[in-house]
Amino acid sequence: MNERETNSHSTPPSCEPVAQQGIFATTHWSVVLSAQDRDSPRSVEALETLCRVYWYPLYAYARRAGHLPADAEDLTQGFFARLLEKDYLRSVARERGRFRTFLLTAWKRFLANEWDREHAQKRGGFAPRVTIDQAMAESRFAAEPSHMLQPDVLFERQWAMTLLERTVAQLQEEYVASGRATLFKYLQSCLAKEESSLPYAEIGARLHLTEPAVKMAVHRLRLRYREILREEIAHTVSSPEEIDGELRHLFSAFGP
């Protein structure tokens, strides 16, 4: 088998940075912050995209705070319905900064001030602007090993997990699209140097590659992983200068 990764002169089209593909700017938090008109289609689209990606950390927060699954779903749907109607944008988005911080601040205000009134409505009456997969969310929540984590700490950890999962998913899509699905299958565990990862020599034997070629493939995989991760983080901060700080915070979320 001849994997394209061994060819140092070929760069798959899918590896072109997202910013250069014209997608990055339309889903960036800075689009929401900088829009003078809160009815701007680009601003609304960017915010809705971000909400669709990052709903789970809020759901997990509600569950850790003691709400039942159905109530946590109602709360999350009600929050996003209000958020996307711009009420909270007018009062909170002036505080320029990270989307993570904005979202948690607005969420806490919603839980403190709006739960009683919103819950008085008929369950399920919220417009489904953001789809909540409760079965998936409950499975993921049950798998969280640190059951004693405070809601704020769990939010930060699940935020970090969502970013990492999206990064791996995009990386896999790129490898599949460029005909390197098998290579990714064998190298994925090498991203974080998992104990279960196979030795480079064994991977090479299975892929009919030399060990140096596998080492180079892993190096490129990790390099692209870091690039995509920075791109994902850049979607959630208001300026490029904040990326490194957010990256440090991302990994600190997995601390003791």
Secondary structure, 3 states (H helix, E strand, C coil): CCCHHHCCCCCCHHHCCHHHHCCHHHHCHHHHHHCCCCCCHHHHHHHHHHHHHCHHHHHHHHHHCCCCHHHHHHHHHHHHHHHHCCHHHHHHCCCCCCHHHHHHHHHHHHHHHCHHHHHCCCCCCCCCCCCCCHHHHHHHHHCCCCCCCCHHHHHHHHHHHHHHHHHHHHHHHHHHHCCCHHHHHHHHHHCCCCCCCCCHHHHHHHHCCCHHHHHHHHHHHHHHHHHHHHHHHHCCCCCHHHHHHHHHHHHHCCCC
